[in-house]
Amino acid sequence: MRARGTLRELAPSGPSRALAADAADARGRGRPAYGDALSPREQEVAALAAGGLTNREIAGALHLSPRTVEQHVYRIMRKTHAVSRRHLPTSRADS
């Protein structure tokens, strides 16, 4: 945090700094929010889970941890109101 404050003090003030702040506000911070729509990664996980793969198999195929896949499946089921993995969307059109 101290380094960030020092950099802020050293940064030129004026219009260029204001424009950079406006650009950062317009873009937003962090990852994009998908709301109730599935993210691209969730769509991949949903298609594999609907195809009958286990969390461990999906994790191996997508180079993720089984726990991460478990969290994705949970969010997918919550977003799509699916009652089982068989009812998960299998394509982008289904989500």
C-alpha positions, 0 to 999 in steps of 0.5 A: 500500500505504501508503494501505491501511495508513493506512486500516486504522489509522483504521478503528474496531476492534471488532465492526463491523470483525470482522463486515466481515472475516468477511463478506469471508472468506465471500464470498471474493476475486476472480471465482468459480471454475468449476472444470471447468465453463464460465464464462458467457463461455466458454459464449458463446465455445464456442457461437460457435466451434462455429458456425464463427466464427473467433477474430477474428469472435468477438472482434468479436462479443463486443468482446474481443481475438482473443488473449482469445478464443484463451485462452478457446478453449484453456481450453474445449477443455481443460475439455471434452476437445474434439479440435476446435472442431467438438466444442465444446459449443453450449449450457449443457446440453452443458457 
